[in-house]
């Protein structure tokens, strides 16, 4: 793979994997005086709240791209949920969506679709259909079909990101997910590793710091900062690649859709 395509692929992989962990910021929250300590997490799972959020991304090495992305969580008339992710840039566009059920604690994906199209990289498509009645996932990864027996809690590459956010909102400190990706199961681990105060465009935020747990010796690092006082909004994300490239993700704006 040519170096330029490899760098661009890395950038959009970061966008796909990382521009996700945010729920709407209620406007008045940033204006209220913060309490002296971060509230203790509740053991109850919060409800899903429909929202739209937009992001920007910056990259400090290689190809300079000002990435723009949008996330939309929406309740459908049939009672199912739709979670969409779109990236628009001069190099490539991403369209990603999952239709799922929500039982109050767990996402159960039903239909996942992904499409990447661009100028300097080849077009790519991915699809997964979850047949929970027969316990099988049928999919297509860039032209290669597959069938996998479903595991308990099986998730897709987009839905697990929303599940992680809900689990952090519920107070979990260690999370493991069974994610179907590239025609196989990946086991993804995350852990809360501390608290930190950050300066953001919304003001100072006391945050919970979360790390994607990787194998010992891995040179890739992913860190996320969530603000409990702002509905656990993700205020920052950084991903450092083995070659030293760093991606940074920042929220631009978000709006609550109370009507669903």
VEXBA-784999 format. One line per field, with one value per residue (C-alpha): residue number from 1; residue in one letter; chain; x negated, y, z. Coordinates in pm, 1 decimal. Last residue first. Layout:
<sites>
num	NUM_...
residuo	A_...
cadena	A_...
px	X_...
py	Y_...
pz	Z_...
</sites>
This chain:
<sites>
num	260_259_258_257_256_255_254_253_252_251_250_249_248_247_246_245_244_243_242_241_240_239_238_237_236_235_234_233_232_231_230_229_228_227_226_225_224_223_222_221_220_219_218_217_216_215_214_213_212_211_210_209_208_207_206_205_204_203_202_201_200_199_198_197_196_195_194_193_192_191_190_189_188_187_186_185_184_183_182_181_180_179_178_177_176_175_174_173_172_171_170_169_168_167_166_165_164_163_162_161_160_159_158_157_156_155_154_153_152_151_150_149_148_147_146_145_144_143_142_141_140_139_138_137_136_135_134_133_132_131_130_129_128_127_126_125_124_123_122_121_120_119_118_117_116_115_114_113_112_111_110_109_108_107_106_105_104_103_102_101_100_99_98_97_96_95_94_93_92_91_90_89_88_87_86_85_84_83_82_81_80_79_78_77_76_75_74_73_72_71_70_69_68_67_66_65_64_63_62_61_60_59_58_57_56_55_54_53_52_51_50_49_48_47_46_45_44_43_42_41_40_39_38_37_36_35_34_33_32_31_30_29_28_27_26_25_24_23_22_21_20_19_18_17_16_15_14_13_12_11_10_9_8_7_6_5_4_3_2_1
residuo	X_X_X_X_X_X_X_X_X_X_X_X_X_X_X_X_X_X_X_X_X_X_X_X_X_X_X_X_X_X_X_X_X_X_X_X_X_X_X_X_X_X_X_X_X_X_X_X_X_X_X_X_X_X_X_X_X_X_X_X_X_X_X_X_X_X_X_X_X_X_X_X_X_X_X_X_X_X_X_X_X_X_X_X_X_X_X_X_X_X_X_X_X_X_X_X_X_X_X_X_X_X_X_X_X_X_X_X_X_X_X_X_X_X_X_X_X_X_X_X_X_X_X_X_X_X_X_X_X_X_X_X_X_X_X_X_X_X_X_X_X_X_X_X_X_X_X_X_X_X_X_X_X_X_X_X_X_X_X_X_X_X_X_X_X_X_X_X_X_X_X_X_X_X_X_X_X_X_X_X_X_X_X_X_X_X_X_X_X_X_X_X_X_X_X_X_X_X_X_X_X_X_X_X_X_X_X_X_X_X_X_X_X_X_X_X_X_X_X_X_X_X_X_X_X_X_X_X_X_X_X_X_X_X_X_X_X_X_X_X_X_X_X_X_X_X_X_X_X_X_X_X_X_X_X_X_X_X_X_X
cadena	A_A_A_A_A_A_A_A_A_A_A_A_A_A_A_A_A_A_A_A_A_A_A_A_A_A_A_A_A_A_A_A_A_A_A_A_A_A_A_A_A_A_A_A_A_A_A_A_A_A_A_A_A_A_A_A_A_A_A_A_A_A_A_A_A_A_A_A_A_A_A_A_A_A_A_A_A_A_A_A_A_A_A_A_A_A_A_A_A_A_A_A_A_A_A_A_A_A_A_A_A_A_A_A_A_A_A_A_A_A_A_A_A_A_A_A_A_A_A_A_A_A_A_A_A_A_A_A_A_A_A_A_A_A_A_A_A_A_A_A_A_A_A_A_A_A_A_A_A_A_A_A_A_A_A_A_A_A_A_A_A_A_A_A_A_A_A_A_A_A_A_A_A_A_A_A_A_A_A_A_A_A_A_A_A_A_A_A_A_A_A_A_A_A_A_A_A_A_A_A_A_A_A_A_A_A_A_A_A_A_A_A_A_A_A_A_A_A_A_A_A_A_A_A_A_A_A_A_A_A_A_A_A_A_A_A_A_A_A_A_A_A_A_A_A_A_A_A_A_A_A_A_A_A_A_A_A_A_A_A
px	3693.7_3900.7_3627.9_3375.0_3077.6_2818.8_2442.0_2150.8_1785.6_1656.5_1284.9_1084.5_705.3_503.1_132.7_-120.8_-421.6_-479.7_-318.0_3.7_116.7_489.9_629.8_986.9_1137.9_1459.6_1661.6_1993.9_2065.0_2395.6_2205.1_2115.9_1973.1_1723.1_1561.7_1193.4_1073.3_732.8_615.0_255.2_74.8_-278.1_-160.8_-412.4_-153.3_168.7_418.4_659.9_851.0_810.0_1065.9_1013.4_1308.1_1327.5_1341.4_1417.1_1293.7_1475.2_1685.3_1389.3_1212.3_954.7_914.4_931.0_831.2_971.3_837.9_782.4_1133.8_1090.6_1166.6_1130.3_1219.2_1256.0_1262.4_1487.3_1441.6_1561.8_1374.7_1538.5_1785.5_1738.0_1747.4_1710.6_1519.7_1570.3_1396.7_1502.9_1880.7_2070.8_2389.2_2262.2_1951.9_2172.7_2384.1_2073.1_1936.8_2269.7_2263.1_1922.8_2035.5_2305.9_2059.9_1830.3_2116.2_2201.3_2242.9_2374.8_2402.4_2218.4_2358.7_2240.9_2057.3_2129.2_1901.9_1895.6_1585.9_1661.1_1521.1_1652.6_1992.9_2205.4_2427.5_2451.2_2607.4_2816.1_3125.8_3367.2_3091.3_3028.5_2784.1_2714.5_2364.1_2244.3_1914.6_1824.8_1497.0_1399.5_1028.1_822.8_692.9_1022.4_1268.6_1552.6_1608.0_1935.5_2061.8_2386.8_2509.4_2849.1_2995.2_2776.3_2883.4_2769.3_2780.9_2902.9_3260.7_3355.4_3235.1_3294.3_3068.9_3031.4_2668.0_2527.3_2201.5_2140.3_1782.3_1653.9_1301.2_1033.0_1214.1_1391.6_1732.5_1766.5_2098.5_2205.3_2558.0_2731.3_3090.5_3314.8_3610.4_3958.5_4127.5_4147.8_3769.1_3564.1_3262.9_2894.8_2706.4_2329.0_2160.5_1800.3_1561.4_1194.2_941.6_679.8_303.1_129.2_-178.4_-195.2_4.5_360.3_672.8_1035.2_1361.1_1693.7_2070.2_2347.1_2714.0_2922.3_3183.8_3158.0_3095.5_3206.5_2954.6_2855.0_2876.2_2558.2_2502.4_2161.2_2044.1_2055.2_1719.7_1619.3_1652.8_1974.0_1964.3_2125.7_2385.9_2312.9_2179.9_2490.3_2733.0_2688.9_2754.5_2459.5_2583.7_2425.1_2070.1_1848.9_1833.3_1559.8_1303.6_1327.8_1445.9_1233.1_929.3_982.2_1018.1_678.2_512.8_646.2_512.5_169.4_167.5_289.6_1.6_-252.2_-145.1_0.0
py	1169.9_1473.8_1578.1_1622.3_1765.7_1962.0_1932.2_2153.1_2139.0_1839.3_1781.1_1483.5_1473.3_1239.7_1189.2_1042.4_896.0_600.9_359.3_569.6_803.7_853.6_1149.6_1219.4_1527.1_1664.7_1344.3_1440.8_1255.4_1439.6_1766.4_1722.8_1379.4_1530.0_1250.8_1236.3_973.3_809.0_578.9_454.9_255.0_136.1_-199.7_-353.3_-518.2_-575.9_-292.5_-133.6_157.5_424.4_639.0_963.1_1097.1_1472.8_1795.6_2055.6_2412.7_2617.3_2526.0_2558.9_2318.2_2344.6_2005.9_1879.3_1514.5_1198.6_845.3_523.5_423.7_106.8_-19.2_-363.1_-471.3_-840.1_-868.4_-1125.8_-1204.9_-1102.1_-773.2_-658.9_-829.5_-677.3_-871.4_-593.7_-558.9_-277.3_-172.5_133.3_105.3_406.2_407.9_697.8_490.2_199.6_428.2_563.7_216.1_97.5_390.3_280.3_-82.5_18.2_139.0_-161.4_-412.8_-585.3_-938.2_-936.2_-1314.2_-1460.6_-1492.3_-1776.5_-1617.8_-1622.1_-1448.3_-1281.9_-1120.3_-823.8_-550.7_-724.0_-882.6_-1014.3_-1274.1_-1292.2_-1605.4_-1703.1_-1825.6_-1580.4_-1324.4_-1286.4_-993.9_-853.9_-714.0_-496.8_-344.2_-128.9_18.2_262.9_278.3_562.9_887.5_1032.7_889.3_659.3_475.3_288.9_113.1_-71.1_-246.4_-414.0_-568.2_-456.9_-537.3_-252.2_-335.8_-161.3_-39.8_-300.1_-99.9_-247.0_-160.9_-8.6_73.8_334.3_443.0_683.1_799.0_1053.5_1097.0_1344.6_1680.0_1596.3_1481.9_1225.4_1069.1_857.3_730.5_555.7_444.3_309.0_70.1_159.4_130.0_510.5_536.8_680.7_881.5_910.8_1131.0_1175.4_1422.2_1453.5_1716.1_1642.1_1918.1_1707.6_1751.7_1444.9_1353.4_1452.1_1657.0_1560.9_1756.9_1647.1_1840.5_1723.2_1754.7_1622.9_1537.0_1387.8_1132.8_1046.9_688.5_633.0_616.4_281.3_269.8_195.7_567.8_727.4_941.9_1308.3_1471.2_1684.0_2048.5_2098.7_2288.4_2630.9_2623.2_2782.0_2468.1_2277.1_2533.2_2414.9_2046.7_1873.9_1599.5_1254.8_1185.4_885.2_859.4_1027.2_762.0_449.7_599.3_912.2_710.5_469.5_774.7_903.4_565.9_507.0_847.5_755.8_420.7_586.7_833.2_559.0_343.3_0.0
pz	1925.6_2041.6_2283.4_2006.7_2192.9_1998.7_1977.8_1881.1_1780.3_1978.2_1963.2_1832.5_1825.7_1605.5_1679.0_1436.5_1613.2_1378.9_1628.3_1628.3_1903.1_1946.7_2136.4_2242.4_2402.3_2550.2_2557.2_2711.0_3031.1_3079.0_3126.5_3494.0_3413.4_3162.2_2958.6_2849.4_2603.8_2548.8_2268.0_2252.3_1983.1_2062.5_2198.9_2439.1_2659.5_2466.9_2445.1_2690.8_2539.3_2804.4_2984.0_3176.2_3376.8_3349.4_3542.0_3277.3_3244.1_2982.2_2680.6_2442.2_2672.4_2950.3_3114.8_3473.7_3514.7_3671.5_3660.8_3466.0_3356.5_3152.2_2801.9_2639.9_2285.7_2197.4_1819.3_1652.3_1283.5_939.2_925.2_1249.6_1483.5_1828.2_2156.9_2413.7_2741.0_2992.7_3313.8_3518.3_3493.1_3626.4_3419.7_3207.6_3132.2_3025.6_2804.8_2630.6_2575.3_2431.3_2184.9_2061.6_2052.0_1803.3_1540.4_1487.8_1547.1_1874.6_2010.8_2367.8_2394.5_2098.1_1748.4_1526.1_1232.5_858.5_607.8_266.7_115.8_-111.2_114.4_426.4_363.1_644.8_800.7_1180.2_1328.9_1630.9_1447.7_1611.5_1662.2_1288.7_1281.4_934.7_878.4_589.7_477.4_177.7_55.8_-216.3_-293.1_-156.0_-307.0_-430.3_-180.2_-88.0_240.2_297.9_609.8_690.6_1004.8_1054.1_1370.8_1659.8_2017.5_2243.0_2611.9_2925.2_2876.5_2618.3_2316.4_1970.4_1678.6_1330.6_1253.8_1019.1_853.4_565.0_519.4_268.7_134.3_34.8_27.2_349.7_471.2_749.3_845.3_1143.0_1200.6_1493.0_1429.5_1704.4_1692.0_1820.1_1480.2_1449.0_1472.6_1759.5_1644.5_1730.9_1482.9_1468.7_1232.7_1117.3_983.7_923.4_868.9_695.3_697.8_551.1_752.9_1118.3_1368.9_1285.0_1381.5_1405.1_1417.9_1550.3_1504.0_1726.8_1671.7_1949.9_2055.9_2427.7_2537.4_2894.7_3173.9_3324.9_3701.4_3900.7_3936.9_3912.0_4201.7_4113.4_4034.4_4330.2_4429.6_4235.3_3905.9_3884.6_3612.2_3275.3_3107.2_3214.3_3073.0_2718.1_2783.4_2620.9_2393.8_2415.6_2305.4_2243.8_1869.8_1673.7_1769.5_1558.0_1231.2_1261.2_1363.4_1076.3_854.6_957.5_935.3_585.1_485.4_618.3_434.1_115.7_132.4_207.8_-92.4_0.0
</sites>
